Amino acid sequence: MTTLQSTAFAAPLLTAPRHSAPETGSCRALYDTLSQADLADGAEADAQAYLVGQLARAASHPCDLPDNPAGLDGWIAPRGAAIGAAYQQYLAARRDGAARRYFTSKAHALYFLRCVAPTKLVDGAWLYSTLRRWQENDFRPLLKTYVEELGDGLPDKNHVTLYQRLLDNHGCADWDELGGAHFTQGALQLALAYAGERFLPEMIGYNLGYEQLPLHLLITAYELNELGIDPYYFTLHITVDNGSTGHARDAVDALQRVMARAADPAEFYRRVREGYKLNELGENTASVIASFDLEQELVRILAAKAVVGQNMHSDYCRVAGKTINAWLADPEQIPTLLRAFETTGWIKRGAAPHESRFWGLLQGDHAEMFGVFSSYEQQVLADWIASPAQDGEAASASPRVASFRARQRALAPARNAAPAEHRARALIRYPYAGRAGEHEAENDQLRRLEQAVALAPSTSAAMELLIAHMSPARHHTPAGLMATRMFVRLLG
């Protein structure tokens, strides 16, 4: 058996090619850089520097892994049992009439789906570097996990394709302007994708933590289904991450196999523990759910609409004696505008949405504002109308509006100058969803890939071609899906 002695990971990585940038700004910047199909020069060095910084941030977090790797087998089973017991307690409470634990409304659930999109749309990316170990049997559990995250090349099983479809179905695909902390986990996963060889112990530790079945996944799936939102993306993870034969078990198996080959197993395991703690950084399910405020989210949506709609109304469009254009000229007025809608009878709080005159502008045979609001935005508005007014709503919305206004000023030049650039970036990141109708071009690309693999001088050369198409930015494209299927067949 070959001993892993590469200087890339045999010793602790104490320095990096570049200084790591501040947390939130660097998260978003690196996420955008590593989401491209073709990486820019220096991107891999940026990924390494980012990981050094994030490992330093995570160092103070507790770690519940056993001190000795020999205890891993005894660690995984009790965790699964405890989560199962906690879930049964949750179900019993719900049967006894308890309210949903996570989502107060459908808008709340969709808000969650939107906020975690940067992470879900790079699902599995942290394992990408393991593909180049396809000839090493000890890495098979990690390869298996990665190709299963890719759905073995089947569109209806590919995790990124599934999540993108979920976002599209509910009008939640406009997540590009989320705050930097929402990109922390996605940036970590992409950084490990391209720096996994140098950070092999940390990558294995991160995988060990990420693939354990959490209680929040079970509850999320249950409550999404209850609210009429397809939970399949989440239920799929519940089955494939199981601790018996799934990714949770594979994560322990891979660690034990690869660590046995390390020149210094004790040091390898120390670094595994450090990588495990990376799972604690950035926004998570609990923090995203807790951050939801129905009125604040409605104010954010209306403030965004005001950027393009403030000059689109005639002077006869007035509320409380002021033109709509005047109301929308300053996003800080949005909470006051909502109160004006209530006092003038345009909106009846606590009643069914269709009883409000304003809702009739969005829905109906002669809806003057048809198409202005996405399905998600309409859900937020509908839930807000249906909810009773709360004391202090206007005051609580002001800080969020001021913050939003500052972001709008910062983003305005880029939006006005290069809207096509933003669309192009989205297409590069998710080309499978954005190229409908170009079937002939796709077929040509697939034929070229198939021919290139057939003419490759060796299996290794063929695998290299396929691996390039299985990157986080490409695996969910038609060529990436076909490459994954071919890779699985060649792997045997």
C-alpha positions in Angstrom: 0.0 0.0 0.0 1.3 3.4 -1.0 2.0 5.8 1.9 0.7 9.4 1.4 3.9 11.4 1.7 3.2 14.3 -0.6 4.3 17.6 0.8 1.0 19.0 -0.3 -0.6 17.8 2.8 1.8 15.7 4.9 2.5 18.8 7.2 0.3 21.5 8.6 -0.3 24.3 6.1 0.8 27.4 8.0 1.2 29.8 5.2 -0.6 30.6 1.9 0.4 32.2 -1.4 -1.8 35.2 -0.6 -3.3 36.9 2.4 -6.9 35.9 3.1 -9.4 38.7 2.5 -12.1 39.8 5.0 -14.8 37.2 5.6 -17.9 38.4 3.8 -16.4 40.3 0.9 -14.0 37.5 0.1 -16.7 34.9 0.3 -18.7 36.5 -2.5 -15.7 37.4 -4.6 -14.3 33.9 -4.4 -17.7 32.3 -5.0 -18.1 34.2 -8.2 -14.5 33.5 -9.3 -14.7 29.7 -8.7 -18.2 29.5 -10.2 -16.9 30.1 -13.7 -16.5 27.3 -16.2 -12.9 28.4 -17.0 -11.0 29.6 -13.9 -9.0 32.8 -14.1 -5.3 32.8 -13.4 -4.6 32.8 -9.7 -8.0 31.3 -8.8 -6.5 28.2 -7.2 -4.1 30.3 -5.2 -7.1 32.4 -4.0 -8.9 29.3 -3.0 -5.9 28.1 -0.9 -5.6 31.5 0.7 -9.3 31.6 1.5 -9.1 28.2 3.2 -6.2 29.3 5.3 -8.2 32.2 6.6 -11.4 30.2 7.2 -9.5 27.5 9.0 -8.1 30.2 11.3 -11.7 31.5 11.9 -13.0 28.0 12.6 -10.1 27.0 15.0 -11.9 28.2 18.1 -15.1 26.3 17.4 -15.7 23.1 19.4 -15.4 19.7 17.7 -17.5 16.8 18.7 -15.4 14.2 16.8 -13.7 11.6 19.1 -10.2 12.5 20.1 -9.0 9.1 18.7 -10.0 8.1 15.2 -10.6 4.5 16.6 -13.7 5.9 18.2 -15.4 6.9 14.9 -17.4 3.7 14.4 -18.8 4.2 17.9 -19.5 7.9 17.2 -21.7 7.7 14.1 -24.3 5.2 15.3 -25.4 7.0 18.5 -25.6 10.3 16.5 -28.0 8.8 14.1 -30.1 7.2 16.8 -30.3 10.5 18.7 -31.4 12.4 15.6 -34.0 9.7 14.9 -35.4 9.9 18.5 -35.5 13.8 18.3 -37.4 13.6 15.0 -39.9 11.2 16.5 -40.4 13.7 19.4 -41.0 16.4 16.8 -43.6 14.3 15.0 -45.4 13.4 18.3 -45.6 17.1 19.2 -47.0 18.0 15.8 -49.6 15.2 16.1 -50.6 16.8 19.5 -51.2 20.1 17.8 -47.8 21.9 18.0 -47.1 24.5 15.4 -44.5 24.1 12.7 -41.1 24.5 14.3 -39.3 26.2 11.4 -41.6 28.0 8.9 -44.4 30.3 10.0 -45.7 30.6 6.5 -45.1 29.5 2.9 -43.3 32.8 2.3 -41.0 32.0 5.2 -40.1 28.6 3.6 -39.5 30.1 0.2 -37.3 32.8 1.9 -35.2 29.9 3.3 -34.9 28.2 -0.1 -33.7 31.5 -1.6 -31.2 32.3 1.1 -29.5 28.9 1.1 -29.3 28.8 -2.7 -25.6 29.8 -2.9 -24.7 26.6 -1.0 -27.2 24.2 -2.5 -26.2 25.2 -6.1 -22.6 24.0 -5.5 -23.7 20.8 -3.7 -20.9 18.3 -3.5 -18.3 20.6 -5.0 -15.9 20.0 -2.1 -15.1 16.5 -3.4 -14.3 17.5 -7.0 -10.5 17.1 -6.6 -11.0 13.4 -5.6 -11.9 12.5 -9.2 -8.3 12.6 -10.2 -7.8 9.7 -7.6 -10.1 7.5 -9.6 -7.4 4.7 -9.9 -6.9 4.6 -6.1 -9.4 2.2 -4.4 -9.1 3.9 -1.0 -10.7 7.0 -2.5 -13.7 5.1 -3.9 -16.1 6.1 -1.1 -15.3 9.8 -1.9 -15.7 9.3 -5.6 -19.0 7.5 -5.0 -20.3 10.4 -2.9 -19.4 13.0 -5.6 -20.9 11.2 -8.5 -24.1 10.5 -6.5 -24.3 14.3 -5.7 -24.2 14.6 -9.5 -27.0 12.1 -9.8 -24.8 9.7 -11.7 -25.3 12.0 -14.6 -29.2 11.8 -14.6 -30.9 15.2 -14.7 -33.6 14.1 -12.4 -31.1 13.1 -9.8 -28.4 15.7 -10.2 -28.6 17.8 -7.0 -27.8 21.2 -8.6 -30.4 20.6 -11.3 -33.0 19.6 -8.8 -32.4 22.7 -6.6 -32.3 25.1 -9.6 -35.7 23.6 -10.7 -37.1 24.1 -7.2 -36.0 27.8 -7.2 -37.4 28.3 -10.7 -40.8 26.7 -9.8 -41.3 29.1 -6.9 -39.8 32.3 -8.4 -36.8 32.3 -6.0 -34.0 32.4 -8.5 -33.1 36.0 -7.8 -30.6 35.3 -5.0 -27.6 37.0 -6.6 -27.7 40.0 -4.2 -27.8 38.1 -1.0 -25.3 39.2 1.7 -21.8 37.9 1.8 -22.3 35.6 4.8 -24.8 33.6 2.7 -21.9 32.6 0.4 -19.5 31.4 3.1 -20.4 27.7 2.8 -20.6 27.8 -1.0 -17.2 29.5 -1.2 -15.7 26.9 1.2 -17.0 24.1 -0.9 -15.7 25.6 -4.2 -12.3 26.4 -2.5 -12.0 22.7 -1.5 -13.0 21.7 -5.0 -9.9 23.4 -6.4 -7.5 23.1 -3.4 -8.5 19.7 -2.2 -5.2 18.0 -2.9 -3.3 20.5 -0.7 -6.0 20.4 1.9 -6.8 16.7 1.7 -7.2 16.1 5.5 -9.3 19.2 5.9 -11.5 18.2 2.9 -12.1 14.8 4.3 -13.0 16.3 7.7 -15.4 18.7 6.1 -17.0 15.9 4.2 -17.3 13.9 7.4 -19.3 16.7 9.0 -21.4 17.7 6.0 -22.6 14.2 5.2 -23.9 13.4 8.7 -27.7 13.4 8.6 -28.9 16.5 10.7 -32.2 16.9 12.4 -33.0 20.1 10.6 -33.0 18.2 7.2 -35.8 15.9 8.4 -37.9 18.8 9.8 -37.3 20.9 6.8 -38.5 18.2 4.4 -41.6 17.6 6.6 -42.6 21.2 6.8 -41.9 22.0 3.1 -44.2 19.2 2.1 -46.9 20.5 4.5 -46.7 23.9 2.8 -47.1 22.4 -0.7 -43.4 22.7 -1.7 -41.9 19.7 -3.2 -39.4 18.4 -0.6 -37.7 15.9 -3.0 -34.3 17.6 -3.0 -34.2 17.3 0.8 -35.7 13.8 1.1 -33.1 12.6 -1.4 -30.4 13.8 1.0 -32.1 12.0 3.9 -31.8 8.7 2.1 -28.4 9.0 0.5 -26.8 10.4 3.7 -27.8 7.5 5.9 -25.3 6.2 8.4 -25.6 2.6 7.4 -24.9 2.5 3.7 -25.0 6.1 2.6 -22.6 9.1 2.5 -22.3 9.4 6.3 -20.9 5.8 6.4 -18.8 6.4 3.3 -17.3 9.5 4.9 -16.0 7.5 7.9 -14.8 4.7 5.6 -12.9 7.1 3.4 -11.2 8.8 6.4 -10.1 5.5 7.8 -8.7 4.2 4.5 -6.9 7.4 3.5 -5.5 8.1 7.0 -4.0 4.7 7.2 -1.8 5.6 4.2 -0.6 9.0 5.7 3.0 9.4 6.8 1.8 10.8 10.1 -1.7 9.5 10.9 -2.0 11.5 14.1 -1.2 14.8 12.3 -3.5 13.8 9.5 -6.4 13.3 12.0 -5.7 16.6 13.7 -6.2 18.4 10.4 -9.3 16.3 9.7 -10.8 17.8 12.9 -9.9 21.3 11.8 -11.6 20.7 8.5 -14.6 19.3 10.2 -15.1 22.6 12.1 -15.4 24.5 8.8 -19.1 23.3 8.7 -19.8 25.8 11.5 -19.0 28.9 9.5 -21.4 31.3 7.8 -25.1 31.2 7.7 -26.8 27.9 8.5 -30.3 26.6 8.5 -31.1 27.9 11.9 -29.7 31.4 11.4 -31.4 31.8 8.0 -34.8 30.7 9.4 -34.4 33.0 12.4 -33.5 36.0 10.2 -36.9 36.0 8.5 -39.2 39.0 9.1 -42.2 39.1 6.9 -42.6 42.8 6.7 -38.9 43.4 6.3 -38.8 41.0 3.4 -41.8 42.7 1.8 -40.0 46.1 2.2 -36.9 44.7 0.6 -38.9 43.4 -2.4 -40.8 46.7 -2.8 -37.6 48.7 -2.5 -36.0 46.6 -5.3 -39.1 47.3 -7.4 -38.8 51.0 -6.8 -35.4 51.1 -8.5 -37.1 50.5 -11.9 -40.7 51.5 -11.1 -40.3 54.9 -9.6 -40.9 56.7 -12.9 -43.4 54.3 -14.5 -46.6 55.6 -12.9 -48.9 58.3 -14.1 -49.7 61.3 -11.8 -53.2 60.0 -11.2 -51.7 57.0 -9.4 -51.9 58.4 -5.9 -52.0 57.0 -2.4 -52.7 59.3 0.6 -52.4 62.3 -1.6 -48.9 61.5 -2.9 -48.1 60.1 -6.3 -46.7 56.5 -6.5 -43.6 57.9 -8.3 -43.0 60.2 -5.3 -43.5 57.3 -2.8 -41.0 55.1 -4.7 -38.4 57.9 -5.2 -37.0 57.1 -1.7 -36.9 53.5 -0.5 -37.0 54.6 3.1 -40.6 55.6 2.5 -41.7 52.1 1.8 -42.8 51.2 5.3 -44.9 54.4 5.4 -46.3 53.6 2.0 -47.5 50.2 3.4 -49.2 52.0 6.3 -50.8 54.3 3.7 -52.1 51.3 1.8 -53.8 50.1 5.0 -55.3 53.4 6.1 -56.7 54.2 2.6 -58.3 50.7 2.3 -56.1 49.5 -0.6 -54.9 46.7 1.7 -57.0 44.9 4.4 -54.6 43.4 6.9 -55.7 40.1 8.4 -58.1 39.3 5.5 -57.8 37.1 2.5 -55.5 38.7 -0.1 -58.3 38.8 -2.8 -60.3 41.2 -0.5 -57.6 43.9 -1.0 -57.9 46.3 -3.9 -54.1 46.2 -4.2 -54.0 42.5 -4.7 -56.5 42.9 -7.6 -53.7 44.9 -9.4 -51.6 41.7 -9.5 -54.2 39.0 -10.0 -57.3 38.9 -12.2 -58.5 39.4 -15.7 -57.6 43.1 -15.8 -54.6 43.1 -13.4 -52.7 46.3 -14.3 -49.6 45.0 -12.6 -49.6 41.5 -13.9 -46.1 40.1 -14.1 -44.5 42.7 -11.9 -44.1 40.4 -9.0 -42.6 36.9 -9.1 -44.5 34.0 -7.5 -42.2 34.2 -4.5 -42.8 38.0 -4.2 -46.5 37.5 -4.5 -46.4 34.9 -1.7 -44.6 37.3 0.6 -47.2 40.0 -0.2 -50.1 37.5 0.2 -48.8 36.3 3.6 -48.2 39.8 4.8 -51.8 40.9 3.8 -53.3 37.8 5.5 -51.3 38.4 8.7 -52.6 40.8 11.4 -50.8 44.1 11.8 -48.2 44.0 14.5 -47.1 46.9 16.7 -43.8 48.5 15.7 -43.7 47.1 12.2 -42.7 50.4 10.6 -39.9 51.0 13.0 -38.5 47.5 12.7 -38.3 47.8 8.9 -36.2 51.0 8.8 -32.7 49.6 9.4 -33.2 46.9 6.7 -34.4 49.6 4.2 -31.5 51.9 5.0 -29.1 49.0 4.5 -30.8 48.0 1.3 -30.6 51.6 0.0 -26.9 51.6 0.6 -26.5 48.4 -1.4 -28.6 49.8 -4.2 -26.3 52.8 -4.5 -23.3 50.6 -4.6 -24.8 48.3 -7.3 -26.5 50.9 -9.4 -23.6 51.6 -11.8 -23.0 48.0 -12.5 -26.7 47.3 -13.1 -27.2 50.3 -15.3 -24.0 49.9 -17.3 -23.9 46.2 -17.8 -27.1 44.3 -17.3 -26.0 41.8 -20.0 -22.9 41.1 -18.0 -25.0 39.9 -15.0 -27.1 37.7 -17.3 -23.9 36.3 -18.9 -22.5 35.5 -15.5 -25.6 33.6 -14.6 -25.5 31.7 -17.8 -21.9 30.7 -17.2 -22.7 29.6 -13.7 -25.9 27.7 -14.7 -25.8 27.1 -18.4 -28.1 24.1 -18.3 -31.0 26.2 -17.1 -30.3 29.1 -19.4 -29.9 27.6 -22.9 -33.4 26.3 -23.6 -34.0 26.0 -27.4 -30.3 25.5 -28.4 -30.7 21.7 -28.7 -28.7 21.4 -31.9 -25.7 23.2 -30.5 -26.0 21.0 -27.4 -26.1 17.9 -29.6 -23.0 19.0 -31.4 -21.2 19.5 -28.2 -22.2 16.1 -26.9 -21.1 14.4 -30.2 -17.7 16.2 -30.0 -17.3 15.0 -26.4 -18.2 11.5 -27.2 -15.9 11.4 -30.2 -13.0 12.9 -28.1 -13.4 10.3 -25.4 -13.6 7.5 -28.0 -10.3 8.7 -29.7 -8.5 9.3 -26.4 -5.2 7.4 -26.5 -5.7 5.8 -23.1 -8.3 5.4 -20.3 -6.4 8.0 -18.3 -6.7 10.5 -21.1 -10.4 9.8 -21.5 -10.9 10.2 -17.8 -9.2 13.6 -17.8 -11.5 14.8 -20.5 -14.5 13.7 -18.6 -13.3 15.1 -15.3 -13.0 18.6 -16.9 -16.7 18.4 -17.7 -17.6 17.3 -14.2 -16.5 20.5 -12.5 -18.9 22.4 -10.1 -19.7 24.8 -12.9 -20.2 22.2 -15.6 -21.5 18.9 -14.2 -25.2 20.0 -14.5 -24.9 21.0 -18.2 -25.9 18.5 -20.9 -22.2 17.8 -21.6 -21.5 17.5 -17.8 -24.3 15.0 -17.3 -23.1 12.9 -20.2 -19.5 13.1 -19.0 -20.7 11.9 -15.5 -22.5 8.9 -17.0 -19.4 8.0 -19.1 -17.1 8.4 -16.1 -19.3 6.0 -14.0 -19.2 3.4 -16.8 -15.4 3.7 -17.2 -14.8 3.6 -13.5 -16.6 0.3 -13.3 
